[in-house]
Amino acid sequence: MSMHPESRVQRKVRRFGFGRHPLRRTVDRVESAILLVAGLIAVLVIPAAMAVGTAASDASKDAAAQRRAVLTESPAQTLSDAGSWAGAMPGQTMAPVLVAWTDTAGKSLQGWTYAMLGTRSGSEVTIWLDRSGAIVTPPRQPADSEAIGTLAGLAAAMAAWLTLIGLTRLAVAGLDRRRARDLDREWERIAPRWRHHES
């Protein structure tokens, strides 16, 4: 036999602590409401964090495009080894190398840049030059901008969730103190009756 739709709704309401129950106090309903709102906010944080990540990624891509527009890409040849992976520090992937290249006027130039570990002397690499012809760090790649966006979104979500958890715990702690005070008052009122029946 199927239950009436309203009865199912009422059961759901009671499950979340909003129904009428002789043992459920106002402070209990307030706590249930706080936890429900906190849960909804926690879910809404996800799209908000995704928006933050997208904005950070787009900003990084725009900055990289602007930087790429004022730099010149040029092929160069390494004149030294970039070191080996065996002697690298944890997390190290690049090492300084001496490179040689030819500018637009046909003049041979040399300078220092960074290349992947394991790059041998005589290898061809790509360097980026500013308007003065000096070697500069390359503009950020799209994959790097995507990584920045992902980290920004995760950081925003974690910060929001931690703040929400802290505020929720503070609110519930205040309700617990209120609940304890109410119980003490009720016991002070009921205790004399118990003593009277015992005597």
C-alpha positions as CSV (number, residue, x, y, z in Angstrom):
1,M,0.0,0.0,0.0
2,S,1.5,3.3,-1.0
3,M,1.7,6.2,1.4
4,H,0.1,9.6,0.6
5,P,2.7,12.0,-0.9
6,E,2.2,14.4,2.0
7,S,3.1,11.7,4.5
8,R,6.4,11.1,2.7
9,V,7.1,14.8,2.8
10,Q,6.3,14.9,6.5
11,R,8.7,12.0,7.1
12,K,11.5,13.8,5.3
13,V,10.8,17.0,7.3
14,R,10.9,15.1,10.6
15,R,14.2,13.4,9.5
16,F,15.8,16.8,9.1
17,G,14.5,17.8,12.5
18,F,11.8,20.2,11.5
19,G,8.7,18.2,12.4
20,R,6.8,18.3,15.7
21,H,8.2,16.0,18.4
22,P,7.8,16.3,22.1
23,L,11.5,15.7,22.8
24,R,12.7,18.1,20.1
25,R,13.3,21.7,21.3
26,T,13.5,25.0,19.5
27,V,17.3,24.9,19.9
28,D,17.3,21.5,18.2
29,R,15.4,22.8,15.2
30,V,17.7,25.8,15.0
31,E,20.7,23.4,14.9
32,S,19.1,21.3,12.2
33,A,18.4,24.5,10.2
34,I,22.0,25.6,10.6
35,L,23.4,22.3,9.4
36,L,21.0,22.2,6.4
37,V,22.0,25.7,5.3
38,A,25.7,24.9,5.8
39,G,25.3,21.8,3.6
40,L,23.6,23.8,0.9
41,I,26.3,26.5,1.0
42,A,29.0,23.8,0.8
43,V,27.4,22.5,-2.4
44,L,27.1,26.0,-3.8
45,V,30.8,26.6,-3.1
46,I,31.7,24.1,-5.9
47,P,30.4,26.2,-8.9
48,A,31.7,29.4,-7.3
49,A,35.2,27.8,-6.9
50,M,35.0,26.7,-10.5
51,A,34.2,30.2,-11.6
52,V,37.2,31.5,-9.6
53,G,39.5,28.9,-11.3
54,T,38.2,29.8,-14.7
55,A,38.8,33.5,-14.1
56,A,42.3,32.8,-12.8
57,S,43.1,30.6,-15.8
58,D,41.8,33.2,-18.3
59,A,43.7,36.0,-16.6
60,S,46.9,33.9,-16.8
61,K,46.3,33.2,-20.5
62,D,45.7,36.8,-21.3
63,A,48.9,37.9,-19.4
64,A,50.9,35.2,-21.3
65,A,49.5,36.3,-24.6
66,Q,50.4,40.0,-23.9
67,R,53.9,38.9,-22.9
68,R,54.3,36.7,-26.0
69,A,53.3,39.7,-28.2
70,V,56.3,41.7,-27.1
71,L,58.9,38.9,-27.1
72,T,60.7,37.2,-30.0
73,E,61.1,33.4,-30.2
74,S,64.5,32.3,-31.6
75,P,66.2,28.9,-32.1
76,A,69.5,28.5,-30.2
77,Q,72.2,25.8,-29.7
78,T,73.5,24.7,-26.3
79,L,77.2,25.1,-25.7
80,S,77.2,23.2,-22.3
81,D,75.3,20.3,-20.7
82,A,72.3,21.0,-18.5
83,G,73.3,18.4,-15.9
84,S,71.9,15.1,-15.1
85,W,68.8,13.9,-13.3
86,A,70.9,11.9,-10.9
87,G,72.4,14.9,-9.2
88,A,69.2,17.0,-9.3
89,M,67.5,18.5,-6.2
90,P,64.0,17.3,-5.4
91,G,61.6,18.9,-7.8
92,Q,64.3,20.3,-10.0
93,T,63.6,19.9,-13.8
94,M,65.7,22.7,-15.3
95,A,69.4,23.7,-15.2
96,P,71.3,26.7,-16.6
97,V,73.1,26.2,-19.9
98,L,75.2,28.5,-22.2
99,V,73.6,28.9,-25.6
100,A,74.5,30.5,-28.9
101,W,72.1,32.1,-31.4
102,T,72.1,34.4,-34.4
103,D,70.0,37.6,-34.3
104,T,68.1,39.1,-37.2
105,A,71.1,41.1,-38.3
106,G,73.2,37.9,-38.7
107,K,75.3,38.5,-35.6
108,S,76.3,35.5,-33.5
109,L,75.5,36.0,-29.8
110,Q,75.8,33.9,-26.6
111,G,73.9,33.9,-23.3
112,W,72.6,31.8,-20.5
113,T,69.2,30.3,-20.3
114,Y,67.5,27.2,-18.7
115,A,67.0,23.8,-20.3
116,M,65.6,20.5,-19.2
117,L,68.0,18.3,-17.2
118,G,69.8,15.9,-19.4
119,T,70.1,18.3,-22.3
120,R,73.5,17.8,-24.0
121,S,75.8,20.3,-25.5
122,G,75.0,20.9,-29.2
123,S,71.2,20.4,-28.7
124,E,68.8,22.8,-30.2
125,V,66.6,24.7,-27.8
126,T,64.2,27.6,-28.1
127,I,64.9,30.9,-26.4
128,W,62.8,34.1,-25.9
129,L,64.3,37.6,-26.4
130,D,63.0,40.9,-25.3
131,R,63.1,44.1,-27.4
132,S,66.7,44.7,-26.4
133,G,67.8,41.3,-27.5
134,A,68.4,39.9,-24.0
135,I,67.3,36.4,-23.1
136,V,64.2,36.4,-20.8
137,T,62.0,33.7,-19.3
138,P,59.5,32.2,-21.8
139,P,55.8,33.2,-21.6
140,R,53.6,30.9,-19.7
141,Q,52.2,27.9,-21.6
142,P,48.4,27.2,-21.8
143,A,48.9,24.1,-19.7
144,D,50.5,26.2,-17.0
145,S,47.6,28.6,-17.0
146,E,45.2,25.7,-16.7
147,A,47.1,24.4,-13.7
148,I,47.0,27.9,-12.1
149,G,43.2,28.0,-12.6
150,T,42.8,24.5,-11.0
151,L,44.9,25.5,-8.0
152,A,43.1,28.8,-7.6
153,G,39.7,27.0,-7.7
154,L,40.8,24.3,-5.2
155,A,42.3,27.0,-2.9
156,A,39.0,29.0,-3.1
157,A,36.9,25.9,-2.3
158,M,39.1,24.8,0.6
159,A,39.1,28.3,2.1
160,A,35.3,28.6,1.8
161,W,34.8,25.1,3.3
162,L,37.1,25.6,6.2
163,T,35.5,29.0,7.0
164,L,32.1,27.4,6.7
165,I,33.1,24.5,9.0
166,G,34.5,26.9,11.6
167,L,31.4,29.1,11.6
168,T,29.1,26.1,11.8
169,R,31.1,24.7,14.7
170,L,30.9,28.0,16.5
171,A,27.2,28.2,16.0
172,V,26.6,24.6,17.1
173,A,28.8,25.1,20.2
174,G,26.7,28.1,21.2
175,L,23.5,26.0,20.8
176,D,25.1,23.3,22.9
177,R,25.7,25.8,25.7
178,R,22.1,27.0,25.4
179,R,20.8,23.4,25.5
180,A,22.9,22.7,28.6
181,R,21.5,25.8,30.4
182,D,17.9,24.8,29.5
183,L,18.4,21.3,30.8
184,D,19.9,22.8,34.1
185,R,16.8,25.0,34.5
186,E,14.4,22.2,33.8
187,W,16.2,19.9,36.3
188,E,16.0,22.7,38.9
189,R,12.3,22.8,38.3
190,I,11.7,19.1,38.3
191,A,14.2,18.0,40.9
192,P,12.0,19.1,43.9
193,R,9.1,16.9,42.6
194,W,11.4,13.9,42.4
195,R,12.6,14.5,45.9
196,H,9.1,14.9,47.1
197,H,8.0,11.6,45.6
198,E,11.1,9.8,47.1
199,S,10.4,11.1,50.6
